Amino acid sequence: MVNPRFRFEHSHLTIERRSFHPCIVLHHPLVKGSVLACMLTGAGGVSADTDKTLQLVARYEQLHDSNLFRLSSTLPASTLGGRPWSDTIRIGSAGLLLDKSYSLQRIELNASLVNYKYQNYDYLNFTALNYAAAWHWSITPRLRGTLQATQRQNSNSFSDTQDVTQRNVRTDSVLRAQGEYDMGAAVKLFGSVDQFRLRNEELLAQDRGFKVQSVAGGVRYVLPSGSQLSYRLRKGHGEYSEEATVTTTPLPTTFNNTEHELTARWVATGKTTLYARVAHVSRQYPGFAGSDFSGPVGGLRLSWQPTAKLRLDATADRDWRSYQTQYSSYASGNRFTLTPSWQATAHTSLRMHLEQYDEDYGGAIDRANFPFDRADTTRSASLGLDWRPRDSITLGFWLKTEKRVSNYSGFDFKNNSANFSAQISY
């Protein structure tokens, strides 16, 4: 199993940096394609030589997408003024990886510049600055923690915005300080203070820019086998930085989050591990009670490795998110995934990813004109191959097909994509 060196979790976002991997894995409902690209072209990528404190990484990708703007098949072919619905995106990146220990302290940095060039729609071109930095501090073996700073820049997905006229780059950034104290007898106390910030290059009413500051605390029980059980309470206050209205209706300017979370990790056997998360989230908008939402979230993940070369991961998750339009204030979804992988040789790996995501939208602001709630189902399938002819060189190729059906006209789409990547580290 690939273990992240550090990980940040938030109700909107999970960012994790995998050991000496040149990209940040970002899980967010608006950035679906980028997540999978990272998974399939990078998961079998360069593994760092532990004797190297500093590494330089260069990467090139070429992605062809048959339906760049996620347009509905019901639209005429001339929708884009006769221009193609497809595009080829060339992605070049250069970065550095740092891993240095000083006594009980450890410093990690993963930073890169990523340049995106579109063949048919060059007004979408942009250069992203991505980084994940952490100082793992320790005063004693029992008292330790991490200071983290991460940033990820990516283009907002067109699957919901449906604005094909302009570029809209989003920046997700996190600042976090967390600590843990080992009380003995397998009991650990932990707490954190963090800030998450979303900035959009252009106003995006469905997911406006905001900043939320949170505090969290909890207790964890860890067994010698590696199994563990933990409880965490998180409370946060957020403010929107982008003002917007839905027609003439104003939208909330602040919100409060509360989350109670119970997580468990059970090492059933040397080949099987089960992860479980059960939580209740609640968001309140002062002065906009009709937009409030709350409910259960969480999920299950089974990791099974029957042989040294075969592995199967299966997940089932439920989530809630803010989604502010005339017909909704929030969305809740259920996601199911199946990811088998085969390490064919020491240098070649093959993986498949199957996913279904069912999402319902509620809290309509304009119920008179939108008498029923939107409901979508998105299915995708991907197949990826990674080949490492040398420890410093990784080549990857993946194919993906995705289809969404919706009970709202114009929100269905289908697209196919292919990606080739080459990476070298020194």
TAJO-V433091 format. One record per residue. RES is the residue in one small letter. PHI is phi in whole degrees, 0 to 359 (none if undefined). BURIAL is I if it has 9 or more other ideal C-beta (glycine too) atoms within 8 Angstrom, else O. Layout:
BEGIN
RES,PHI,BURIAL  RES,PHI,BURIAL
END
This chain:
BEGIN
m,none,O  v,274,O  n,259,O  p,289,I  r,288,O  f,211,I  r,210,O  f,239,I  e,238,O  h,213,I  s,298,O  h,263,O  l,203,I  t,233,I  i,240,I  e,223,I  r,249,I  r,272,I  s,314,I  f,50,I  h,256,I  p,282,I  c,227,O  i,271,I  v,273,I  l,245,I  h,252,O  h,205,I  p,299,O  l,267,I  v,233,I  k,290,I  g,297,I  s,294,I  v,301,I  l,292,I  a,300,I  c,296,I  m,299,I  l,277,I  t,265,I  g,244,I  a,299,I  g,258,I  g,281,I  v,296,I  s,258,O  a,286,I  d,289,O  t,295,O  d,278,O  k,266,O  t,283,O  l,232,O  q,228,I  l,253,I  v,230,I  a,238,I  r,216,I  y,229,I  e,229,I  q,230,I  l,242,I  h,249,I  d,239,I  s,283,O  n,216,I  l,304,I  f,266,I  r,53,I  l,279,I  s,289,I  s,292,O  t,282,O  l,280,O  p,291,O  a,298,O  s,274,O  t,306,O  l,264,I  g,69,O  g,87,O  r,282,O  p,293,O  w,281,I  s,265,I  d,202,I  t,246,I  i,248,I  r,257,I  i,237,I  g,243,I  s,217,I  a,223,I  g,207,I  l,225,I  l,232,I  l,234,I  d,217,I  k,222,O  s,251,O  y,230,O  s,56,O  l,274,O  q,259,I  r,216,I  i,246,I  e,229,I  l,214,I  n,228,I  a,228,I  s,205,I  l,255,I  v,235,I  n,253,I  y,251,I  k,234,I  y,260,I  q,287,I  n,263,I  y,232,I  d,290,O  y,290,O  l,271,I  n,301,I  f,197,I  t,241,O  a,256,I  l,250,I  n,244,I  y,205,I  a,216,I  a,237,I  a,211,I  w,246,I  h,271,I  w,262,I  s,209,I  i,270,O  t,223,O  p,302,O  r,266,O  l,244,I  r,208,I  g,181,I  t,215,I  l,254,I  q,230,I  a,217,I  t,225,I  q,213,I  r,223,I  q,244,I  n,204,I  s,283,I  n,301,I  s,295,I  f,273,I  s,296,I  d,235,O  t,290,I  q,55,I  d,254,O  v,264,O  t,266,O  q,211,O  r,280,I  n,215,I  v,273,I  r,252,I  t,238,I  d,255,I  s,225,I  v,224,I  l,240,O  r,212,I  a,234,I  q,224,I  g,220,I  e,216,I  y,235,I  d,274,I  m,276,O  g,90,O  a,55,O  a,69,O  v,254,I  k,229,I  l,259,I  f,216,I  g,202,I  s,204,I  v,231,I  d,213,I  q,226,I  f,247,I  r,225,I  l,244,I  r,233,I  n,256,I  e,296,O  e,234,O  l,303,O  l,231,I  a,300,I  q,297,I  d,218,I  r,295,I  g,297,I  f,202,I  k,227,I  v,231,I  q,247,I  s,226,I  v,233,I  a,214,I  g,203,I  g,186,I  v,225,I  r,229,I  y,244,I  v,240,O  l,266,O  p,302,O  s,289,O  g,103,O  s,292,I  q,204,I  l,222,I  s,217,I  y,233,I  r,220,I  l,246,I  r,235,I  k,229,I  g,214,I  h,232,I  g,234,I  e,227,I  y,280,I  s,261,O  e,245,I  e,274,O  a,203,I  t,230,O  v,256,I  t,53,O  t,258,O  t,269,I  p,291,O  l,252,I  p,300,I  t,250,O  t,221,I  f,202,I  n,233,I  n,246,I  t,224,I  e,220,I  h,255,I  e,225,I  l,237,I  t,235,I  a,216,I  r,229,I  w,241,I  v,272,I  a,292,O  t,217,O  g,292,O  k,248,O  t,230,I  t,228,I  l,241,I  y,247,I  a,221,I  r,221,I  v,233,O  a,213,I  h,233,I  v,249,I  s,218,I  r,234,I  q,241,O  y,250,I  p,305,O  g,84,O  f,225,I  a,301,O  g,294,O  s,266,I  d,299,I  f,211,I  s,201,O  g,165,O  p,282,O  v,224,I  g,139,I  g,175,I  l,233,I  r,222,I  l,248,I  s,242,I  w,233,I  q,234,I  p,294,O  t,225,O  a,294,O  k,255,O  l,251,I  r,211,I  l,225,I  d,243,I  a,229,I  t,227,I  a,220,I  d,226,I  r,231,I  d,218,I  w,233,I  r,208,I  s,285,I  y,207,I  q,256,I  t,222,I  q,296,I  y,260,I  s,199,I  s,244,I  y,204,I  a,220,I  s,233,I  g,217,I  n,240,I  r,240,I  f,232,I  t,225,I  l,221,I  t,229,I  p,274,I  s,217,I  w,224,I  q,272,I  a,299,O  t,222,O  a,296,O  h,242,O  t,228,I  s,225,I  l,231,I  r,216,I  m,235,I  h,225,I  l,245,I  e,213,I  q,228,I  y,230,I  d,254,I  e,229,I  d,243,I  y,247,I  g,218,I  g,72,I  a,301,I  i,280,I  d,243,I  r,292,O  a,298,O  n,265,O  f,229,I  p,288,O  f,229,O  d,276,I  r,287,I  a,219,I  d,236,I  t,228,I  t,242,I  r,238,I  s,216,I  a,218,I  s,223,I  l,225,I  g,230,I  l,229,I  d,240,I  w,224,I  r,246,I  p,295,O  r,221,O  d,300,O  s,265,O  i,234,I  t,227,I  l,244,I  g,222,I  f,211,I  w,214,I  l,238,I  k,216,I  t,232,I  e,217,I  k,216,I  r,237,I  v,245,O  s,218,I  n,277,O  y,257,O  s,298,O  g,91,O  f,254,I  d,273,I  f,200,I  k,215,I  n,211,I  n,236,I  s,214,I  a,220,I  n,222,I  f,238,I  s,221,I  a,223,I  q,221,I  i,224,I  s,232,I  y,220,O
END
